[in-house]
Amino acid sequence: MQEVKVTNVHALFDKESGVLTLLDQPVKHKYLGFRNDLDGGPVFWPKFVSSGNEMVTWFTADELLAIYEQLPNPSAELEALVKKLSPDDNPVLMIVTLK
């Protein structure tokens, strides 16, 4: 049986200019999206976008704990949050407000 390699990619489409921009995968794990340069946290791809310029996603506590181990430069604030988590905690909500 032949092995099938699946490659996913995320892209942004600018409706005004008609330009499609493919995003690089900034961190090599199963999540794709925007590099989190605010707190060194996980890569971010919104699961919801509000009309108030907010992008929202979430991670199970178990996922966030696993991702945290792979992060090269997490902030002290993120480290403090992760230290309070146990794998069975509720999901962690991530809200990004666009400028």
C-alpha positions as CSV (number, residue, x, y, z in Angstrom):
1,M,0.0,0.0,0.0
2,Q,1.4,3.4,-1.0
3,E,1.7,6.0,1.8
4,V,-0.3,9.2,1.1
5,K,1.2,12.5,2.4
6,V,-1.4,15.1,3.2
7,T,-0.2,18.7,3.2
8,N,-2.5,21.4,4.5
9,V,-2.1,25.1,3.9
10,H,-3.9,28.2,5.1
11,A,-4.3,31.3,3.0
12,L,-5.7,34.8,3.2
13,F,-7.8,36.3,0.4
14,D,-8.0,40.1,0.1
15,K,-11.4,40.7,-1.5
16,E,-10.5,44.3,-2.5
17,S,-7.3,43.5,-4.3
18,G,-8.1,39.9,-5.3
19,V,-4.7,38.7,-3.9
20,L,-4.4,35.3,-2.4
21,T,-1.5,34.9,0.1
22,L,-0.4,31.5,1.3
23,L,0.8,31.4,4.9
24,D,4.0,29.7,5.9
25,Q,3.7,27.2,8.7
26,P,5.6,29.0,11.5
27,V,5.8,26.1,13.9
28,K,6.0,22.5,12.7
29,H,3.2,20.7,14.5
30,K,-0.4,19.9,13.7
31,Y,-1.7,23.4,14.0
32,L,-1.5,25.9,11.1
33,G,-2.0,29.7,11.3
34,F,-0.6,33.0,12.4
35,R,2.6,33.1,14.4
36,N,1.8,34.3,18.0
37,D,4.3,37.1,18.5
38,L,2.4,38.6,21.4
39,D,3.1,36.1,24.1
40,G,5.1,33.4,22.3
41,G,2.1,31.1,22.6
42,P,0.6,28.6,20.1
43,V,0.1,29.3,16.4
44,F,-3.3,30.9,16.0
45,W,-6.0,30.2,13.4
46,P,-9.5,31.6,14.2
47,K,-12.5,29.3,14.6
48,F,-14.7,32.4,14.8
49,V,-14.4,36.0,13.7
50,S,-16.6,38.6,15.3
51,S,-18.0,41.8,13.7
52,G,-16.0,43.7,16.4
53,N,-12.6,42.8,14.9
54,E,-12.0,39.9,17.3
55,M,-10.7,36.5,16.2
56,V,-11.4,33.6,18.6
57,T,-10.0,30.1,18.9
58,W,-9.7,27.6,21.8
59,F,-7.5,24.7,22.9
60,T,-8.3,21.9,25.3
61,A,-6.1,22.2,28.4
62,D,-4.4,18.9,27.3
63,E,-3.7,20.3,23.8
64,L,-2.3,23.6,25.3
65,L,0.0,21.7,27.7
66,A,1.4,19.6,24.9
67,I,1.9,22.6,22.6
68,Y,3.5,24.5,25.4
69,E,6.3,22.0,25.5
70,Q,7.2,22.8,21.9
71,L,7.2,26.6,22.1
72,P,10.6,28.1,21.8
73,N,10.0,31.4,23.7
74,P,6.8,31.5,25.7
75,S,6.3,34.6,27.8
76,A,6.3,34.6,31.6
77,E,2.5,35.3,31.5
78,L,1.9,32.2,29.4
79,E,4.1,30.1,31.6
80,A,2.1,31.2,34.7
81,L,-1.1,30.3,32.9
82,V,0.2,26.8,31.9
83,K,1.5,26.1,35.4
84,K,-2.1,26.5,36.7
85,L,-3.5,24.0,34.1
86,S,-4.2,20.3,34.5
87,P,-5.0,18.1,31.5
88,D,-8.7,17.8,32.6
89,D,-9.4,21.5,32.9
90,N,-11.9,23.4,30.7
91,P,-10.7,24.6,27.3
92,V,-8.6,27.8,27.1
93,L,-10.2,30.5,25.0
94,M,-7.9,32.7,23.0
95,I,-9.3,36.1,21.8
96,V,-7.2,38.3,19.5
97,T,-8.4,41.9,18.9
98,L,-7.3,43.2,15.5
99,K,-5.9,46.7,15.2
